[in-house]
Amino acid sequence: MALGMLFLLTIREPGRREPASSSSRYSGLGPALASLGRQRSYVWIVIAGSIANISVSAHLIWGATFLVRVHRFSLVEVANVVGPVRGVLTLAGGLVAGLLVQRLARRDARWRVWLPGLCCALTSPAQFLFLFGDTVPLAVAGLAMESLLGGMLVPLIYAVLLDIAPARMRALAASIYILTLSIFGQVVGPALVGIVNDILAGRHGHFAIRYSMAVAACFGAVSGLVFLIASRRYSADAARASTE
């Protein structure tokens, strides 16, 4: 509430730059969805973000359990490590992402898509370091890298989605992404780890969680490739969005 009041009192919303004819072009949900569907980079980025969230959600949900089972952390130790590391570095990631993409996009606008793709690709090795580091410092280093990259990823995805959505469809574009993210990423990721863990528990015992989480970690690299596909249409779609 305090931050909300601060924004209300100090931030002025910029005016929309849109064609005068755009207010009447999409009078219903169907035409709006059809317009977003024609933005191929939008479709690919929604898919890429949802795939990435399979990995991110799985590690958010199961990370504490992993530390308890593999590194013998108590719940107090988990709170003392995970809370500060995730909190500080996720916040830092958002700030770094804004500064970095602003600089890179001046050279090539496609960095708006390449950078979140790079973050996704690097998330996989960070998570593997967390899972397979033999010592606690290595595991914490992997956790720190993953938190920083995850903090960068979220604002970058929303920024590029709104960049390729026509001005009057930005709320719809964000809503579709959130829905897809919730259905696929936040449901599939944790469930996948649980299912694989049950399958491997008979052979690996408590360490089965290491391998089941490693399966989820692979989705970050897949997401990076999908972002690369999306970048091929980004410039054309962004130009089209500015005229609709």
N, C-alpha and C positions, 0 to 999 in steps of 0.2 A: 504493500500500500504506500509505503514511503517513496519507493522508486516510481510508482505510478504518479504520485503528486509531483515529484521532481520533473518527470517528463512533461506533465501537463503544464507546468509553470515555465519551463525553460526551453522546450523543443517545439519548433514550428514545423508542421508537416509541409513538405514541399508540394507545390501544385503539380497536377498530372499534366504530362505533355502527350496529348492524344489527338487524333484527327476529329474534327467536329462531327463527322458522320458516324463515328463508332458507337454512339449511344443507341442507335436504332438497328445496328447490323445483326445483333444476336439477341433475339427477343425471348429465347427459351433455352432450357437446359440442353436439348438435343443439338441445336446449332452450335452452342458453345463447346460442347464435347467434341463435335465434329471438327471445329476449328483447332482445338488443342491436339486432336489426333493427327491433324495435318502437320503439326510441329513435331517432326520425327525425333529431333533431339530431346524434346520434352518427354516423349514416351520412353526413350532409352534411359534418360536420367532418372525417371521414376523407377524403372526396373533396376537400374544400378544402385540407387539409394536403398531400395528394399532388400536387394541381395546383401549389400554391405551391412544392413541392420540385423540380418540373421547372425552374423558374426559378432557384432557389437552387443546385441541383446543377450546372446548366449553367455558372453563373458561378463556382462554386468550381473546377470542372475546367478551364474555358477562360480564366479571368481572367488567369492568368500569361502564357498564350500571347498574349492580346490585348495586354498591356503590352509584350511583346517585339516583336510585329509592328507595332503601331500607334505606340507611343511609343518604340520602339527601346531598351527597357530591356535590360540584361544580366541574366543569371540571379542574379547577386549583388545587383543593384539590386532585382529582384523580391522576393528574400528579405528584404532590408532594409526594404522598404515594406509588402509584403503581410502578412508575419508579425506585426510589431508592431501594425499597424492592425487586422487581423482578430482577433488574440488579445486585445488590450486591450478593444476595443469590443464584441466578442462577449460577453466576461465582464461588461462594464458593462451590456450590454443585458439580460442575465438578472436582474441586480440591480434595474435600473430597472423591468423588467416586473413583478416581484413587488410593489414598492412602489406602482406606479401602479395596477395592477389591484385591489389591496386598497382603495385610496381610492375608485376609481370604482365598484366593485361595491357599496359602501355606499349609493350613490345609486340604482343600478339593477343588479340581478344580471346582466342581459344584457351588461354591459360585459365579462364573462368571455369572451364570444364576439365582441363588437364590437371589442375591442382587438386580438386577433390578426388580425381582418379588416382593421382599419385599418393594421396593420403590413404586411400583404400588399399592400394597395393602394398604400402609400407606397414599397414596395420597387421597384415598376416605375419611377417617376421617378428614384429614386436610381440604379438601374442604367442608365437612359438618360443620366444625368449622367456616370456613369463611362464610358459608351461614346462619347458624342458631345461631351464636354468637349474644347475645342480645346487646352487646356494640361494639363500634368501635375498642377498643383494642383487643377484642377477634377475631373480623373479620380480623384485621391486623395480628394477630398471626397465624390464619389459612392460610392467604395469604403467610406469611413468610415460614411456614412449606411446603406448596405446592410448592413454588418457589425453596426451597432447594432440595426437592425430585425430582422435575422436572429437575433441573440442574444436579442432579446425574444420572438420568435415561438415558438421551440422549447419553452421551459418553459410558455408560455401555452397552447399546444395540448395538451400532456400534462396540464396541470392541469384544463382544462375537460373533456377526455375522461374522466378519472377521476371527475370530479364528476357526470357523467351516466351512469356505469356502476354497476350494483349492486355492493355491497361485495365480494361473492365472485366477481365477474367482472372486476375491475379489471385483473388480469394478462392475461386473455384480450383485453380491450378494447385494452390497450396493444400486445399482440402482433399483433393484426389490423392495427392502424394501422402498426406498424413494417414488417410484411410488404407492405402496400399501398404504403407510402412507398418501400420498396426496389424493388419491381417496376416501379412507374410513374414515380415521381419521379426516382430515382437512375439509372434506365436510360434513360428517354425523354429527359430533359433534355440530357445530354451528347451522346447519339446524334443528337438533333434538330439541335443546333448543328453537328455534324460533317457531317450530310447537306446541310443548307442551305448550309454553307460551301463544300462541293464543287460545289454547283450554281452558286453565285455567284462562285467563284474565277476563272473565265474572264473575267468582266467587271470585277471589282473587285480582283483580285489579293490582296495581303496584307490589304487593308482589307475583304475579304469577311467576316472574322470579326466585324467591328463590326455588320454587318447580321444575320448569323446569330444572334449573341447577343441582338440586339434582338428577334428573334422570340421567343426564350425569355423575355425580360423581360416580355412581354405577359401571361404566365400569372399573374404576381403580381396584376394587376388583376382577372383572372377569378376568382382564388381569393378575393379580397376580397368579390366579389359572392356567392359561394357561402356564405361565412361569414355574410353578411347574411341569407340564406335560413335558415341553421341557427339563427340567433338567434330566429326566430319560434316555434320549438318548445322552446327551451332551458329555460325556466322550468318548463313542464309535465313535461319529461323528467327534470329534476333532482329535482322533487318525487316522481315515480314511482320513481326510483332509490333514494331514501331509504327507501322502504317495501318494497323487494324484497330 
